[in-house]
Amino acid sequence: MNQLNHNAGGGAPSDRTGSNSHRFTLDKRNAKLAGVCSGIARYFEVDATMVRIGFVAGTLLGFGSLLIVYLIIALVAD
């Protein structure tokens, strides 16, 4: 059964069971550029190559809009 722990600073309870918190971080060890795609792959537990292919396809089909999203994630995360 899930345990709900309340944050010390207030706010919504978090769903944490033990010390493993599931949060997004850049994966610098498996990074090709900034580690955004490998971090997304690790967070969702999928293959990093599939995320990279999705980002390239989305960037080409979206006229570069995902490139801006990639840069924002690279600057904001970690």
C-alpha positions in Angstrom: 0.0 0.0 0.0 1.3 3.5 -0.8 2.4 5.8 2.0 1.5 9.5 1.8 4.1 11.7 3.3 3.3 15.4 3.9 6.0 17.9 2.9 7.5 19.8 5.8 6.8 23.1 4.1 3.1 22.3 3.5 1.6 21.7 0.1 0.2 18.5 -1.4 1.3 15.2 0.0 3.9 13.3 -1.9 3.6 9.6 -2.9 6.9 8.3 -1.6 7.6 4.8 -0.4 11.0 4.9 1.3 14.0 6.9 0.2 13.6 6.5 -3.6 11.9 9.6 -4.9 11.0 9.5 -8.6 12.0 12.9 -10.0 13.3 14.1 -13.3 17.1 14.8 -13.6 19.4 15.1 -16.5 21.4 12.0 -17.2 24.9 13.3 -17.9 26.5 9.9 -18.0 24.4 8.8 -21.0 24.1 12.2 -22.6 24.7 13.0 -26.2 24.2 16.8 -25.8 22.8 17.9 -22.5 21.3 14.7 -21.1 17.7 15.7 -21.6 16.5 12.7 -23.8 18.4 10.2 -21.6 16.9 11.8 -18.5 13.4 11.6 -20.0 14.1 7.9 -20.9 15.3 7.1 -17.4 12.3 8.8 -15.8 9.8 6.9 -18.0 11.9 3.7 -18.0 12.1 3.5 -21.8 15.0 3.3 -24.2 16.9 6.6 -24.7 17.3 5.9 -28.5 13.5 5.9 -28.9 13.2 9.3 -27.0 16.0 10.8 -29.2 14.3 9.6 -32.4 11.0 11.1 -31.1 12.7 14.4 -30.4 14.3 14.5 -33.8 11.1 13.6 -35.6 9.1 16.1 -33.5 11.6 18.8 -34.2 11.5 18.2 -37.9 7.7 17.9 -38.0 7.1 20.8 -35.6 9.4 23.2 -37.4 11.9 23.3 -34.6 9.5 23.8 -31.7 10.8 20.8 -29.8 14.3 22.3 -30.0 13.2 25.2 -27.9 11.6 22.8 -25.4 14.8 20.8 -25.3 16.9 23.9 -24.6 14.4 25.1 -21.8 14.6 21.6 -20.2 18.4 21.6 -20.4 18.6 25.1 -18.7 16.0 24.5 -16.1 16.6 20.9 -15.0 19.2 20.1 -12.4 
